[in-house]
């Protein structure tokens, strides 16, 4: 999952990930900005604004499903 896939870093990272054979989910506020990129048809495009609290909640749920609760426990313990 790459947030800001239309930005400077994301716009360079996504094609590299695609070339390396990764399955990429590109998160953008305006999917029309991807109309001209050659890799558009090889990624899953998600329209979302990371400033929206619902997006933060959805990403947290996805992360928890994918990595389990151990990751969160370790992060909390490391933070003190």
C-alpha positions in Angstrom: 0.0 0.0 0.0 1.6 3.3 -1.1 0.0 6.5 0.1 0.6 9.5 -2.1 1.2 7.5 -5.3 0.8 10.7 -7.3 3.4 12.6 -5.3 7.1 12.9 -5.9 8.2 9.8 -3.9 5.1 7.7 -4.4 5.2 8.4 -8.2 8.7 6.9 -8.3 8.2 4.1 -5.8 5.1 2.6 -7.4 6.6 1.7 -10.8 9.7 0.3 -9.1 7.5 -2.0 -6.9 5.5 -3.0 -10.0 8.7 -3.8 -11.9 9.9 -5.9 -9.0 6.7 -8.0 -9.2 4.9 -6.7 -6.1 1.2 -6.4 -5.9 0.6 -2.6 -5.3 -2.3 -0.8 -3.9 -1.9 2.9 -4.7 -3.8 5.3 -2.5 -4.6 8.7 -4.0 -6.9 11.6 -3.4 -7.4 12.2 -7.2 -7.2 9.1 -9.4 -7.4 11.2 -12.5 -3.8 12.2 -11.9 -2.9 8.6 -12.7 -4.6 8.7 -16.2 -1.3 9.0 -18.0 1.0 6.7 -16.0 2.0 3.5 -17.8 1.5 1.3 -14.7 -2.1 2.4 -14.0 -3.6 -0.9 -15.1 -1.1 -3.0 -13.0 -2.0 -1.5 -9.6 -5.1 -1.4 -7.5 -6.2 2.2 -7.1 -7.9 3.4 -3.9 -9.3 6.9 -3.7 -8.9 8.2 -0.1 -7.6 11.2 1.8 -5.2 10.3 4.6 -6.5 13.3 6.6 -9.9 11.5 6.9 -10.1 9.7 10.3 -12.0 6.9 8.7 -9.0 6.2 6.5 -6.8 6.0 9.5 -9.2 3.6 11.2 -9.4 1.4 8.0 -5.6 1.3 7.7 -5.2 0.3 11.4 -7.7 -2.5 11.0 -5.9 -3.8 7.9 -2.5 -3.6 9.6 -3.9 -5.5 12.6 -5.4 -8.2 10.4 -2.2 -8.5 8.5 0.3 -8.4 11.3 -1.6 -9.3 14.4 -1.5 -7.8 17.8 2.1 -8.7 18.6 3.3 -5.7 16.5 1.2 -3.3 18.5 2.2 -4.7 21.8 5.9 -4.4 20.9 5.4 -0.8 19.7 3.7 0.1 23.0 6.4 -1.6 25.1 9.1 0.2 23.1 7.4 3.6 23.6 7.3 3.1 27.4 
